Amino acid sequence: MLRFFSVIFVIVVLSACGDKGLTPGEGYVDVEGGRVWYRVVGSGSEIPLLLLHGGPGAPSYYLNPLEQVSVDRPVIFYDQLGAGRSERPTDESLWTVNRFVNELAEVREALGLDNVHILGHSWGSMLAIDYMLTKPEGVQSLILASPALSVRRWAEDADRLIAQLPVGLQQAIERHEAAGTTDDPEYQEATMEYYKRHLSRSDPWSEDLQLAFENLNPDIYGLMWGPSEFTATGTLKNYEREDVLPNLDLPVLFTVGRYDEATPETVQYFQGLVPGSKIAIFENSAHMTMLDEPQSYTDTVRQFLNEVDSNR
């Protein structure tokens, strides 16, 4: 009988130490500068997965295929302030990496995510790394998806990818960026050809990706990044975090598409800097790996997370 009550006590204690109030549904969290929208999918017993979308200024619609991970665990989507279904304040002083890092901490605290896995895609990988620099407790693993951890390397890779476009499109990009006329239809046409090759290989593009573009906040994107995926002129243009990667002391998975803007060669270089980390390359994908190969991608994420949980 004593052993029975001991087991019950352990179960109760473990339950009390779990993530608080995390039930499927959606709502809003108050953060510095406004309110951000979130959605919880699934109620499995494993440690939750928190998703950090790309952009900056693009919402999380395109990450919807990762709902499949909720078979094992809750998956939390949220649109960062200024994007998608979150409030859109006009105060430009809010659009800094540090404020977005603080926002992530506020979302995590509000949802009671004492223990959590984090997946950051593209700009979200920058956010994830800078969040880890604050030494948060309870982060069980990182998935750095098509990461942008060195804008210098990103720009060098973009130059090589642009050089593979038809000469007329290369010239249009060069001409309009030099003239500052990146809103010209000719520049936009060249940009779209680049995106079809290196952003998403799906044809046609999914509704989720279309919604992400339709709900993009161009003010944040332009201020922090620039006029296009391949040209960084904003506040992130000097972002470099290669030096911190060897200090990551938790399980890390890198993911990348074969035709990604974040080229496989660069991501393999990053992976080599993180002791014990893993990498998965998706052969039929560009930057939006979770849209181009949704089943393979979610299977890979599930396997990694389940392995981490089983080794705790």
FENPE-V405718 format. One record per run of one state. SS is the DSSP state (H for helix, E for strand, L for the rest). FROM is the first residue (numbers start at 1). LEN is the number of residues. If there is no record, write none. Layout:
# FENPE-V405718
SS_FROM_LEN ; SS_FROM_LEN
This chain:
# FENPE-V405718
L_1_1 ; H_2_15 ; L_17_8 ; E_25_7 ; L_32_2 ; E_34_19 ; L_53_8 ; H_61_11 ; L_72_1 ; E_73_6 ; L_79_13 ; H_92_3 ; L_95_2 ; H_97_14 ; L_111_5 ; E_116_6 ; L_122_1 ; H_123_10 ; L_133_6 ; E_139_7 ; L_146_4 ; E_150_1 ; H_151_12 ; L_163_4 ; H_167_13 ; L_180_5 ; H_185_14 ; L_199_8 ; H_207_8 ; L_215_3 ; H_218_7 ; L_225_3 ; E_228_1 ; L_229_2 ; E_231_1 ; L_232_8 ; E_240_1 ; L_241_1 ; H_242_4 ; L_246_5 ; E_251_7 ; L_258_6 ; H_264_10 ; L_274_4 ; E_278_5 ; L_283_6 ; H_289_4 ; L_293_1 ; H_294_17 ; L_311_2
